[in-house]
Amino acid sequence: MALFNRTLDVVAALLFAAALLLVNLQIVCRFVLSVSVPWTEEVSRLVFIWLAFLGASIGVREGSLIVIDTLPEIVGPSWNKVMGPVIRVISLAIILFLFAASIPLVRSVWPTTLATVDWISNGWAYLAFTASFALMAFYSIAPLVTDARRLFGKAR
């Protein structure tokens, strides 16, 4: 699992480096060399989409996504014992729904290509959703296993 997590982190870092390189290339070409390189904008957008959605799945793994925690703060630690598992199950159900819904979307746009790079499918942008939701589901299962062990461990 640690190797998988490190690999995902390295992929995210490489995507960030690629986005940085592409944007800087576009800036240098456009403003210094007065040459337009139109493909850099579309490819950097594609890289950014992948970076954002992989980052969201890393956020699920780290438990660092934005949440509204006003009610849990008011109620206290007892809230997490009772409502935490319920919220995690609902979150997993939504993630699985979005994963399933993203598959037809990827299939529908796969035959189309980027305007400036006609050998890259538009489906790659939408595949970022599918991959991200799959990773989010994967990372959402571990806390549920912990909840189940806690619940059924005490029942014995």
N, C-alpha and C positions, 0 to 999 in steps of 0.2 A: 504494500500500500504506500509506503514511504517513497519508493521508486516511482510509482504512478504519480504521486503528488508532486515530486520534484520535476518529473518530465512535463507535467502540465504547467508548472511554474516557469520552466525553461522555454516552453513554447510561447507562453504569454510574454516573456521578456524578449524573445526573438521577434514576435509580432510588434512589440513596442519599438524595438530598434529598426525594424523595417519601415514602420510608419514614420518614424523620425527621419530616416534616410530619404524616403520618398518625398516627404514634404520639403525637406531642405533642398533636394535636387530640383524640385519644381521652383522654389524660390530663387536659387542660383541661376537656373536656366532662364527664367522669365525676367528677372530684374537685373542680373549681371550680364548674361550673355544675349539677352533680348531674343531668345529662342523659346517658342512654345513647345512644351512636351505634354500633350493632352492626356496621354495614358496614365501619367503619374497621379492625377487627381482621382480617377476611377479606381485604380489599384490601391491607392492609399485609403480610399473610402472602404473598400472591401476588407483591407487589413484592419482598419479601425473597427468595423462591425465585428469581426472575429475577436479582436482584442476586448471589446466591450462585453460580448456575451461569454467568452471564456473567463473574463474577470468576474462576471456575475456568478458563475459556477464556483469560482474560487471563493467568492464572498459567502456562498452557501456553506462551503467546506469550513471556512474560518468562523462562521457565525457572525459576520460583520456587515450584513446587509442592513439597510435602513429599516427600522421598525418604529411603530408607534407604541410606546410602552407606558403610557400614562396610567391605564388601569392596573397593569401588573405592579407598577411602582406604588400605587395607592394601597392595593390589597396586600402586597408583600410576598415573601417566599412561598406561601401556601398556594399562590396563584400558579406558579410553575409546576407544582406537583399535580394539580388538578387539571388545569387548562393547557399546560405545555404539550402533553401527548395529543390532546384533541386538535390543537392548532397545527402540530406537526403532521398529523394524518390528513387534515384538510389541505395543508400546503402541498403535501405529496400528491394528493388527488388532483389539485390544480396543475401542478407541474406535469403529471402524467397526461392530463387532458391537453395541455399545450404541446407536449411532445407529439402526441398522436395527431393533433390538428396541424402541426407543422410539416408532417410528411407529405400530404397531398399538395401543400403549397410549394415545397421543393420540387416535387415532380412536375407541377404545372409550369414552373418558370425555367426548368432545366434546359429546354431546347433553345431558349433565348440567350444572347451573349451581350457582353458589355459593348457599348457603342464604339469605343476606341481600341479595344483589344478583343477582336472577334473570335479568339480561341479560348477565352475564359467565359464560362457560363455564368449567367446571373444566379443560377441555382446555388453557387458557392456562398453567396451572401445569405440566402435563406437557410442553407445547411448549417450556418452558425447557430440559428435558433434551435434546430433539432439537436445538434451536438451539445449545446448549452443545457437544454432541458434534460437530456439524457444524463449529463454529468450532475445536474442539480438533483435529479431523482436518485442517482447513485449515492450522492453525499447526504441526502435526506433520510436514507434508510438507516444509517448507523445510529442516529439519535433515537429512532423508533425501536431498534433492537435493544438499546440501553433501557428505554422505557419499559419494554416488555420484560426484560430480565428483572428490573426493579419490581414490577407489578407481580409477576409470577414467582419471583424469588421469595417474596413476602407471603404469598398465598400458601406456600408449603408448610 
